[in-house]
Amino acid sequence: MKTCHQFDTVRAEYEREIGFMLAHSKRHEGRSAAKSSAKQAASTKQRMARALNSHVGRCPECG
């Protein structure tokens, strides 16, 4: 699937944010902060999927 520059930018931003949350979760393993970060990372993955799906539906270059 060919995607536009904006799609790649949005995806990279979300993946960076998810990476930060997962790294925090790994660093603080065993604490409640780790569990919270892992949950936030999972919900951010869902938001990313929704945002990218919506983008593909609206973008003439991607869709």
DAJO-V538952 format. One record per residue. N is the residue number from 1. PSI is psi in degrees with one decimal (999 if undefined). Layout:
# DAJO-V538952
N;PSI / N;PSI
This chain:
# DAJO-V538952
1;127.0 / 2;131.9 / 3;159.6 / 4;174.2 / 5;-40.4 / 6;-39.4 / 7;-48.2 / 8;-38.2 / 9;-47.0 / 10;-45.5 / 11;-42.4 / 12;-40.1 / 13;-45.9 / 14;-43.8 / 15;-35.4 / 16;-45.3 / 17;-43.4 / 18;-40.9 / 19;-41.9 / 20;-44.6 / 21;-42.6 / 22;-36.6 / 23;-40.7 / 24;-42.6 / 25;-41.7 / 26;-39.7 / 27;-37.3 / 28;34.3 / 29;135.3 / 30;-7.5 / 31;164.0 / 32;-28.4 / 33;-34.8 / 34;-43.2 / 35;-42.2 / 36;-44.3 / 37;-40.0 / 38;-40.8 / 39;-41.3 / 40;-37.7 / 41;-41.5 / 42;-42.3 / 43;-31.5 / 44;-35.4 / 45;-40.9 / 46;-41.9 / 47;-39.4 / 48;-46.2 / 49;-42.6 / 50;-44.0 / 51;-43.2 / 52;-37.1 / 53;-42.7 / 54;-40.7 / 55;-46.7 / 56;-36.3 / 57;-27.3 / 58;-25.6 / 59;124.4 / 60;-26.8 / 61;-35.8 / 62;-40.9 / 63;999
